[in-house]
């Protein structure tokens, strides 16, 4: 298994555990967060960009496949129109970790480590759309994300991510 951390900072030498911001996690236990390769496309966007990512899993019904997937891709990420320009101009750095100290936290929904972690590799991505397309990710640009968010949440898909939705435009 490969584990990654996406950052806009190209100079991170050591990732130190930090108290989580999420209220359902113990604020006294600092964590280093990481992503698996299948989840990585959901994070190839500017840090504050609101986005919806979802992918087909064994629980996805044929009706939902037809409803939510319009190409050969089995993974979709949607962002708002207003973020397109920032996506075009963003550069991100993808750090890779040795997975030894990481464990999957069911509450966090991520692999985490309670120790400082030194990356074993770092890749710089200057064309984020190209990185997504190389992974056969369907990218959608929408005026507003809330209708899609509600539909995905109510669907048979269980592999979804609603990132930075506090930054999304208000419901319409």
N, C-alpha and C positions, 0 to 999 in steps of 0.2 A: 504494500500500500504506500502511495505517495501522499505527503501532506504539504500544504502550501499556506502562505500568508501573503495577502496582496496589500501593497502600500504605495503611496505616492512619494515616499522617502527612499532615495536610492542608496542611502548610507547607513542602514541599520546593520550593525555588527553583532548585536546581541538583543534578543527579545526577552524582556524581563516581565514576569507575571505582574498583571495589574488588576486591581479590584474590578469586578464586573459592574457595568452600568445597569444591567437588567435586574429588576427588583425580585425576581423569583430565584435568583442565585445568591449564595452567601457572600456578602460584601467583604468578609474577612479572609476569603481565600482568593488570592491573586491567581490569574490564569494567563497563559499564552494560548491564543486561539489559532486553530488551523482548519483548513478545508481539504476535502478529498478531491481527486481529479474530476469526478462527475459533477461536483458542486462548483468547481472553479469558474465556469462561465457566468454564474450569477454575480460574480464579484469583479468582472472585467469592465467596470464602469467607474466613473469618478465617485469618490467617497460618499458624498451626500446625495447622489442621484437616486431618486425613488424608482423602484423597479419591481417587476413581478417575474419570477422565473418558475417554470414548471416543466416536468418531463414525464414521459410515459413510464409506468411501472406495471407490475403484474396485476394490480387491482384496477387499472384504468379500463373502463368499459369501451366497447366498440363505438357506442354512441358518443362518449366523451372524446374519443380519438377523432371522430369525424367532426365534432364541434370545435375542438381546440387546436387541431393540427391541420394546416393547409399545405404543407410541403412534405418532403421526405424526412425532414428533421424530426427527432423525437424529443427535442428540448427547445423551448421557446423562452425568450426574455423580452419583456415589453418595457419601454420607457416612455416618458412624455416627450412630445415634440420639442418643448423648450430645452431639453437636455441634449438634443442631437448635436448641436455645435460644440458643446463642452466634451461630448463623447469623441467627436472627431479630433479634438485638439489635446486630449488627455494622454499622458504617459504614465504607465503604472509599472511597478516592479514586483515581480512574483518571486518570493523567497520560498525555498524548499527546505523542509526539516527532515532530519532522521526521525522516524516515528517511535523510537524506543520508549520515550518518556510520556507519550501521549496516550490518553484513553478517551473513549467516547462517553460524553456526559449526556445522558438522556434528557435532562432538563434544558441544558444549553442547546442541544441538537448539533454539537460540534465536537471535534476532537480537541482536547485541551491538555495542557501540561501545567503543573504547579511549579516547575523549575525554569530557570533562565535557559533559553535555547539559542544556540548558535546555528544560523542557517548553513546548509551544506552546498547551496547553490542559489543564484539569483539571476532571473531573466528579466530583461527590460522589454516592455511592449509599447511601441509608439503608435501603432495602428490597431486600436482595440477592435474595431469592426472586423478587420482582417483576421485577428486572432479568434474571434467568435465564428466567423465563416469557415475557417480552417477546421473547426470542431463541429461543423454542420449544425450550428445553432441558428434557429430562425429568430431574427430580431424584428420586433414590431415597434413602430412609433405611433403613439396614441395621444389624443388630445387630453384624455383623463384616464387614470388607471383604475378607479374605484369599481366600475362595472365589471371589468375583467377580474379584479381581485375577488369580488363577491361570487362571481360565477365559478372561478377556480376553487374557491374555498368550499362551495356547495357541491362540487363534482366528486367523481370517484378517484380523482388523482390525490395521492398522498405525498408525492415528491414535489413540493412547492416551496417557494421562498418569497416572502413579501418584505423587501428591504427598504429601509428609510422612508416608509410610507408617511411619516410625519411631515416630510418635505414635499409630498405630492400636492397637486392642486386640490382644492376642496371638492367634495362630492358635487355632482351636478344633477 
